[in-house]
Amino acid sequence: MSATDNAELYTYTQTKPPLPRSLEEVRATIPGWGADLDPHDRPAFPREQPQPDHSGAHWAFPERQPETYPRERSIEHAFLTPVFGTSCPPRGLSGKVRRYAYARYSEGRAAHWLLLIAADRIDTKEAALRSFVSRRPDNPLTQTGITAEFSRKGLSSRVGRNRTDLVHQALDPVIVAGPWVLGGWLAYRAVKRLVG
């Protein structure tokens, strides 16, 4: 049985896994290790009520939440956690990217987290596109706060006050408006090609 299989036996259970080394080996290897093992040397000792035979759990394994649709899980775990969130089911291209990140890469790899960040960015674009087919589409002028620049003294509140956000202020219109302008231009080209 490998170390991974052995660890999976103790995942989400009240049973503590065995220590990889004995206390004597650790104490001999690390000077000063175990200085607080004696309860009388611990600051919170009078308030502690150690119960070595009672973990406090009323179950040997927690009741599993039903999985109504396939959920992503870390490859480090043999199965899904007993309780998980269901408010934002993965869908569309962003959901595929999230599932790939969990299925392919460990949570200790940068690629896992970079893919999840990319999936978040894709999700925002998907939400913007979905808004166009809804009764209340996104309004990039009011929802990006650009109108506050003119009505709430946006520019004068920045100039002459040593604010660090002045450095990237010139890029803000490109970052905020750029995708909308590019999307509009692509839509114009697509309509022009279909009509012409």
WOUR-V140257 format. One record per run of one state. SS is the DSSP state (H for helix, E for strand, - for the rest). FROM is the first residue (numbers start at 1). LEN is the number of residues. If there is no record, write none. Layout:
ss from len
SS FROM LEN
SS FROM LEN
//
This chain:
ss from len
- 1 2
H 3 8
- 11 2
E 13 1
- 14 9
H 23 7
- 30 9
H 39 3
- 42 3
H 45 3
- 48 13
E 61 1
- 62 30
H 92 13
- 105 5
H 110 23
- 133 7
H 140 4
- 144 4
H 148 4
- 152 12
H 164 3
- 167 2
H 169 27
- 196 1
//
